[in-house]
Amino acid sequence: MPKVDMDQETGTVAQWLKKEGDEVKQGEIILEIETDKVAIEVESPANGFLSGILVDEGQTVPIATTIAYILEPGEALPVAAKPTQPEEKPAAPNVQQTDWEVPVTPVARKMAASEGVDLSALKGTGPQGRVTKKDVQDALAAPEPFGNGEGKVYATPAAKRSAKELSVILKNIRGSGPDGRIQAADVAAAAARLADVAASTSAPTETPTPDIEVVPLRGMRRTIAERITASYQQAPHIGFTWRNDMTKFNEVRAQLNAQAEKAGSLRISATALIIKIVGYVLARHPWLNASFQGEEIHLYRDINIGMAVALKTGLIVPVVRNVCDKGVSEITAEVKDLSLRARGGELLPAEVRGGTFTISNLGPFGVEQFNAIINPPEAAILAIGATQNEAVAGEDDHVVIRPIMNMTLSADHRVVDGAVAAYFIADLKAAVEAPVLLLM
């Protein structure tokens, strides 16, 4: 299992593109693996024949684990790679399975064997339903003949008990025991026959089985589950929500797009402009551009902002690096490229690591407000909702319509105190509502 990322510990075989015994050439793609971040195609390290596949599709193993061999013509598999034949176990002794399955005390078992009592029909009164000596004695004390006024019927105590429980008339049963004595098995067989007759003459009452699809928790989905669970359990989240008037933001974006159209370049996306603004504010609030590492807090000089991208199989966070050193046009192009390649499964491991702050934008889906879980080991994540036109109080308290966006900051309280977060929020709100501040 190759190591393709610095912090990779395991890998999952997503798909074998070659099968056992196939001839392969060096550099030819032979399988796909999934790490906790990306899917990678793995090339054959040599010419030969793929042999001794040890790891099946969907199986996760530590890095450097042998998953298969490339053999030269005539070369044999190492002994360690050959499947071992299971040892033949001696046949189990022929015993009455019922007696072995029933929890029973040794004295009760011996008494039941000598008196011919069927232990499977007894209800134990001991701990955890264990059959005791008294249970066997009570069964033996029951009257031997069972009758209904029309003659005597001989049956074992277990058969009598079963007949009462199953509402079976003993006189209608032909016993298979000595001298025609009715056994518990005879009662059970008679009850089964009656049930079959009843089922054939009544409407079906089967409860339909739910139609489900079982999806194994593996690869990216497993990693997301493990990392998010660990983050939510280990990092004490503190959340802050506020409203932003997006009027000036939209005006500035419209002006930028007018210039972009004249220059024939990409239109400026709202995400790219927000990333630029967040980078500007993070440079002034280093405790939000940080991480909690064991007994230390790391404050990062570089500002690398991850943007959560939804995939069919989960979530991935490609990183826009050195945001403060890039213009909004450059960030727009990078955001578009990373998003397309993320959805196409073409990101490199280096493009999804090294983030210092994350933005999750569900506004395009119509979500107005939500709380995001911190992407470990970062100290904070910003959740962005949809922009909605709302009636607000304008100048002189006149009601006006303004585009309002909710933002929610989730921060690791081990790193970020409430006041520190509040100062960051105040500056971020000011920059979003007046992007011209970025020129200062």
N, C-alpha and C positions, 0 to 999 in steps of 0.2 A: 504494500500500500504506500504510494508515494506521498511525500510531504510537499505541499504546494503553497503553504502559508506558514508564516513564522509561528503563529500561536495555534496551529492545527494539532490536534491530539488524535483524532480518529478520521476515518473515511468510510463512506458507504458505497458499495458497488451498485451503481444505478442500472447498468446494462452491459452485458458482455456482447460486443459486436462481432467477436469470433467465438467459435465453439470448440469444444474439446477435439484435439487432433487436427485442427486447421493449420495449414502452412501460413506463416506470417513473415513479413519482412521488416527490417529495422526501420523505424519511423512510421510504420503503418498503425492507424488507430485500431486498438483492440478492445477497449472498453471505455465506459464513462463512469466517473466517480463523482460523488457529491461530498463536499465538505460542509462545515456549518455555515458557509457563506455563498459558495458558488458551485457550479457543475463544471467539471474539467474532463476533457478527452485525454486518454492516456495512450502514449505511443509504445510500440514494441521496442524493447531495448536492444534486440538482436534478431538475426535471421534464424528461423527454425520452425518448430511445430509447437503450438500451444497445447500443453499437457498438464495433467494433475491439478485442475481447477479446484481450489480449496474453499473459496468463498462464493456463496451464491448471490444472485441479485437480491438487493434489499438488505443484505447483511452488513453490519457495521463492525469494523475491527480497528485496533490501534494502528497508527502509522508504523511502517517498517515490517508489518506482518506479511509473511509470504502468502500471496493469494493465488499464484499459479507459477508454472515453469515454462521456459522456452528451451526446448531440447533440440540438439543437433540430430540429424538422421542416424538412427541406430542407438542413440543414447537412451539409457534407462532412467526412470524416475528415481530420485533418492529414496532410500528405504523409509525415511520418515514421512515421505509424501504419499506412500502407498496406503490405501485404506486397509485397516486391519479387519480380519474376519471375526465376527462375534463368536465367543466361546459357546459351545453347546452345553446347555445346562441339563442336568438329569431331570427326567420327567417327574412331575410332582406325584406323590403317592395318591392312590385312589381313595379319597375320603368323602364322607358326606359333607358337601359344601355348606349345607344349611347350618350344621352344628358349628363349623369353624367360623361362620359369619356372625353367629349370635353371641353377644357378650354374656358370659356365664361363669359362675364360680366353679372351681374344680369339683367340689362336693356335689353341686347340682348337676354337673355334666355326667359324673359317674352314676348318680342315682337315675338320671333320665335314660342313660344307656341300658342299665339293668332292667328298668321297668317298661322300656319301649315308649317313652314320652317324646313327642316331637317338639324339640326346643324352639323351632321357628314359629310355632303357634302360641307360645307363651309370652305374656307381657311381663317383663321383669319389673320388680318393685325396688331393686337395689339402685345404687348410684349410677346415673347415666343409663338407666334402663337395663341394668345387669340382672340376669335371671339368678335367683338365689335358691337355696335348698327349700325354703318355705314355699316358693312358687311351684316347684315340682311336687311337693307334698300336697298343696292345695289342688293341683290338677289330678293327682291320684285319688284324692278324697272325693272327687265328684262321682255321683252314682254311675255305675258302669252301664246299665241298660238305659237307653233313651227311647221313650215311647210317646205316642200321641193318642193312646187309647185303642189302637187297632193292632197292637202287637209290639213286641220288643225289637229294638234295633241295637246291634252291638257296634260300638264305635270307640275309638281311642279318645282320651280326654281332649287332645288337641283337635280332633275332628269335631267334637261337640262344640268346642269354643268357636271354631271357624264357621260351623253351621249357623250358630246364633249371630255372629257378626255379619255373615253374608246372606242371611235370610234364606237358607237352603233347607229343604225338608229331607231329613236323613233317610226316611223309609223309601224314598225314591232313588236312592243311590245304591249301586252294587259295590260292595267293598272289595278291595284288592288284597287285604291282609289275611292272616291265618283265619280259617273258618269263616271267611267272608267279612271279617272285621273291617269297618270303614276307617280309612286313614285320612289324615289332613289333606293329602294330595288328591284323594278322591273328591273331597268337598270342593277344593279349589278348581278341579277340572269341571265339576258340575256347575259351579258358579260362572265359569268362563263360557260354557255352552249356553247358559241362560242369557248371558250378556250379549252373545253373538245373535241370538234369536231376537232379543229386544232391539238391537241396533239395526237389524235387517228390516224391521217393521216400523221404524220411526224415522222421522226426518233427520238429516245430518245436523249435528249441533257442534261441529268442530269450530274452534276459534281460529280465525285466519292468522297465519304467521306474518308478522310485519315484514314488508319488503325493504330490506336494508342493504346498504353497501358498506363493507368494512374496509376502511382505509388504514393501512399500517402506519404507525407513527415512526417515521424514519426520515433521514436526510434533513432537508431544510426545515420541515415541519417539526421534527423532534428537537432540532437545535433551537428554534424559536420558542418552543414550549419550555425547554430547560432554562434558556437565558432569561426569558421574561419572568418565569416563576422565581428564579434566583433574584432577579432585580427587585421584584415586588416584595419578596420576603426579607431581603437583606438591606435594601436601601429605604429608609423612612421617607416616603414621598410627602412633600408639602405642595399644595396646589394654589394657584392664583388665577383668577379670570377677570378680564377687563374688556371694555368696548373701545373700538377705534373708529373714528370718523374717517372714512376712506375717500372723502371728496378730493383733497389735495393729492393724495396718492394716485387716484385715477386720472387727475389732470396731468400730473407729471408723466405718468406712463403714456398717456395719449400724445404728449409732446415728443417723448422719446420715440414712439412708434412712427410719428410723422417724419421724423428725421431718418429713421431706419428705412422707411419706404423710399425716401428720396435717394438714400445711399444703396438701395437694393439689398439690404441685409435683413437678417431675421427680425421679426417683431419681438419686442421685449415682453417676456412672460411675467405675470404677476409673481410667480414663484422666484424667478431670478432677481427681481427687484427687492422682494422681501429678504432673500438670502443676503443681498448686498447691504440692506439696512441692518439686519441682525449682526452681520460681521462688523459693521461700523460701531454698533453699541457694545458688542462683546469686547472690542478693543479697549473700552473704557470701564469694563466690569470683569476683570480676570477671574473672579471667583465663580462666575457662571461658565467660564471656558476652562473647566477643570475636571478632575476625576478623583475618586476615593480609591487609594491603592493600599490595602492592608492597614499599616499604621501610619500612612503618609497621605497627604493631599498634594496632588500634582497640578500646578498652574501652568497652562500651556501658552507659549509665546505665539506659535502658529495658530491661526484660526481656520480650522477645517470643518466645514458644515456638512453633515450628512442629511440627505433627503430621503424619507421613507417612500419606497416605490412598491405598490401592491402588485403581486404576481398571482397567477392561478394557484400556485403551490405554496404561497406564503407571502413573506415580506422580505425585501432586501433594501439595504441602505447604502447606495453609492455615495462617495464623498467628493465634494467640491473643495479643493485645497487652496490655501492661501487666499481666502476670499478678499481680504483687504487690499491685495495687490492687483486685483482684476477689475476691469470695468464691467458694467452691467451687460453690455453686448457680449463680451467674452463669457460671462457667467451664463447667459441665455443659451449660447451655443453649446456650452459644456453640459448644462442641465438637459437639453434635448438629446444630446448624444448619449449621455449616461442612462437616461430613461429608456431610450430605444434599445440599447444594448442590454439593459437589465431585463427587459421583457423578452428579449430574444435569447437570454441565457449566455451572453457573450462577454460578460464582465470578467476582468482579471482579478485575482485575489487582492492585489495591491490597491484596486479601486474601491474596495469595500472595507478597508481598515484604516485606522489612523484618524478617525473622526474625533472632534472635541466637543461638538454640540450637534443636536439633531432637530430637524423640523419635520413635522408630520402634518400634511395639508389634506384634509378631507372636505374642503370647501367645494371642489368640483362635484362631489357626490351629494351635495345638498345638506351635509351635516353642519348644523349651526354652532355646536359647541361640544367638546369632548375632552376627557382627561387621558393623556398619553402616558405610557409607562416608560421610564427612563431606559435608554439604550446603554447597558453597562459597557465599560466602567465610567461613562460620562456622568456629569453632575446634574444635567438638566436637559429637558426636551420641551420644544414649543409646539403646541397643538393649534392649528389654524382652522377656523370654521368658514362657512360660506358668508359672503357679503349680502346683506338683505337691506332693502329700503325700509326705513322706519321713520315714524314721526317723532321729532325731538324738539326741544325748546331752543329756538334761535335767539338772535339779538332782540332785546326788548321783550323776551319771553314769548315771542310769536312762534307758533308751531310751524316747523319746516320739515321737509323730507330729506333725509340724509342716508347715504350708503354706510351701513354699520357692519363691522366685522368683529366677532368675538375671538379673542386669543386666550389660551390657557397655558401657563407655565407650570410644569412639574419639575421640582428640584429635589435633590438629595439633601435632606436636612442635616446630615452629618457634615456637609460642606457649606451649604448656603443657609444663612439665617433669614428670617422673615424680612428684616429691614434691608438686608443686602439685595434680596429679590425685589423688594419694593422700589429701590432706587433704579435697578435695572429696568423694571417695567415702566417706570415713569419716563426714562430716557427713550425706551423703545417706542412707547406710545407717541411721544413727541416727534420722533423721527418718522414714524409711519404716517402721522397726520400732517407732517411738513417735511417731505424728503429733501427739501432744499438745504436742510441742516447738514446733509452729507458734504456740502461744499465748504463747511466751516473748518 
